[in-house]
């Protein structure tokens, strides 16, 4: 027993050291990018930036926010994320619930057709033509409806609903609940964890909308943050290449670091509050998957 105890302690110490080093490996690029965005150009060029900012400098952020359209793109992306997450959660839940009911005929065939879309799609050009012909072009809905329900997230919610006891539905129907009443009053209130999980996934997808915004949106007032930051970075790089004079207060590395920080900061700030629901939702939904 003593040998086992010593061996167990050694194993625990090894695990702690290994996981700490592994965590630092993942975290170092994030701290490095932040340091680049807050360091002076001289420190970056001379290679003196490793972990902490050197010669603290916020000129890159001033350069980015000098354009008021960045603020407009930020609020439009917030609107897109809120509207998209709400629409996707409602659609996913309303699709998942009937597919888990025993009395729903043809659910297996419908599920196979849904899974089929994970491997095959209509193609980029047909999808573009469809969005344009139905009048969604240059609209916020062009960024939501084509990807309203994610098949993988739908499977997660289906697995979660299937893990719930069937007796809950029977008891609710004995009390006089309709099918929608069972869904709204019984299943949704106890689905907080899986809803939080899907919220994180959908929020990240909508917040990082880039390619669809390039294809379907031309109105500058409806430009997502990712597209706008991409344009700012390109314009800044072009202005440096076309100009014979050197820029002393900011260089492309500063702007690149600042754009990355601005793009990921909102999601990173929200995730810690959703983490416990996120982990619980994934594990519970996988029990009977």
Secondary structure as GFF3:
##gff-version 3
##sequence-region A 1 289
A	DSSP	alpha_helix	2	38	.	.	.	ID=ss1
A	DSSP	alpha_helix	41	45	.	.	.	ID=ss2
A	DSSP	alpha_helix	59	65	.	.	.	ID=ss3
A	DSSP	alpha_helix	68	99	.	.	.	ID=ss4
A	DSSP	alpha_helix	107	116	.	.	.	ID=ss5
A	DSSP	alpha_helix	124	133	.	.	.	ID=ss6
A	DSSP	three_ten_helix	140	143	.	.	.	ID=ss7
A	DSSP	three_ten_helix	145	147	.	.	.	ID=ss8
A	DSSP	alpha_helix	151	163	.	.	.	ID=ss9
A	DSSP	alpha_helix	166	174	.	.	.	ID=ss10
A	DSSP	alpha_helix	179	182	.	.	.	ID=ss11
A	DSSP	pi_helix	183	187	.	.	.	ID=ss12
A	DSSP	three_ten_helix	188	190	.	.	.	ID=ss13
A	DSSP	alpha_helix	192	207	.	.	.	ID=ss14
A	DSSP	alpha_helix	211	216	.	.	.	ID=ss15
A	DSSP	three_ten_helix	220	222	.	.	.	ID=ss16
A	DSSP	alpha_helix	225	242	.	.	.	ID=ss17
A	DSSP	alpha_helix	252	285	.	.	.	ID=ss18
###
